[in-house]
C-alpha cells in the first residue's frame, strides 16, 4: 500500500499492531521486531514497579476511526499491544506554511531537512520513555484503583508514542535512525551521566500531586508540540502526531481532574470542620487533606518547569523549522495570516535593566514565544475550573498561574529571580522568601506521609475525592486493577 494511501484498517494480529503496511516492508518489519525485545526489557526494568503481573483495565488503540478507535479490557502491561498508528491521509494535502507553502506534502524526508527533522523526532521521542521512568514508583502509593489504572494508562500510551517516533526514525533515517532508536532506550531520567534530553524530564515525580501537576502542565506542553508537528509538511509525522493527540487528551484529563478532586476533598473537609481560613495549615492538615496554599506552591514549581520546555523565546532553530515547512504553529490550519511571517512581528516580554519590557521582534524568531503563549491560555482554563470548585465551596482562596518570569531556568528570565507576581528580587530576597511560594521540605514530608496505597475497590485516600464518573461506564466499585500479591 502506498504511503499516501495507507490509513484506516489496523493489522492487529502481528507482534506490532499497525496501519502502515508493515508486512509489506520486510526490512522495516525486521528492524522494529529487532528493537522490540530491548523495549520490553526497558519496560520491565524502568516501567511501573511492582505491577508487571497485575491485570489492568486498559484501553488499546485498535482503529484510527474517531468514532471507535479503542477497546477496553484486562491485560498485563508487558503484554499490552503497543502499535504504530497514523491518522488517515488527507487527500491532496499541501504544505500549509513556510517557504514551501502550497506544495504537495512530502512522503519522504527532503535531504536538506534531514538533520533538522531527525533531531525533532529524537527530542519528542525522548520525552515519552522519560515520563514513564519518572512515574515508575507511583503505583506503590496510589490513592485508589481508579487512579492506579489511570497512571498505567498514561504509561502504556507514552510507550506507544515512543513506538510512533521509533517507527519514523527507523523507516526514514536508516542506520542513523536505528542508532537513535537504541539511544532512546539507553538514556535514563535523572541519570548523572546519561540523562534525558530536556530538564523537566529529569525531575523526580515523588508523589501523586506532582503526578497530577505533571500530567496537567507538562503533558499540555506535549499537546502544544504535537499540535505544531501535526501541521508538518512531512506527512508521516503529521499523521503520527494527529493520532497521538487523540491519546494525549486523556493524560491532561487525568491531571486536571486529579487536582480538581484534591481541591474538592480539601474544601469539603474544611467546611465539615468549620474551618474558614485557607491558611490555617496545621488545622487543615490535621484533617488528612492537602491545604490550598500547598497546592499553589506546587503550581508555582511545575508551571515554570513546563514553560522552560518551550526553549528560548527568540529562536533561530524554530524559525528555520517553520520556514522549512517542518514544524508549524498551534493549529496553523485555523490561522488566517499569510503563513509565511516574513514581514510580521510578535510581542516578546524581556527583562531589560531590571524592568519588564514588551518588544516586537520578527515573528519567525518568536515562534517559541507564540507557542508558549498559546500554552498559557490553554493552561489557564483548567485553573479557572479548579477555582470554581473552591468558589462553590464558599472558601476565599484563588489558585493562579505565576508570572512567566518566576523560577525560570531557560530563556529571557533565566538570569533573574522573580516572585510569582513578577516582582524582581535580589538573591537575598529570594532566599528569604522562597519558602512562601515554592514547596518546602515540610510540604514534601507532609505529602509523602499522606501517600499510602488504597487498593479496596471503590475506596479512596483521605486527601482525594472520588471521580464524577467511572471509566468506560463502570460502577464506582469496579476493580480496575487486579493485583496479584
Secondary structure by P-SEA (a helix, b strand, c coil): cccccccccccccccccccccccccaaaaaaaaaaaaaaaaaaaacccccccccccbbbbbccccccccbbbbbbcccccbbbbbbccccccccccccccccccccccccccaaaaaaaaaaaaaaaaaaaaaaacccccccccaaaaaaaaaaaaaaaaaaaaaaaaaaacccaaaaaaaaaaaccccccccccccccccccccccaaaaaaaaacaaaaaaaaaaaaaaccaaaaaaaaaaaaaaaaaaaaaaaaaaaaaaaaaaaaaaaaccccccaaaaaaaaccccaaaaaaaaacaaaaaaacccccccaaaaaaaaacccccccccccccccccccbbbbbbbbcccbbbbbbcccccaaaaaaaaaaaaaaaaaaaaaaaaaaaacccbbbbbcccccccccccccccccccccccccaaaaaaccccccccaaaaaaaaaabbbbccccccccccccccccccccccccccccccc
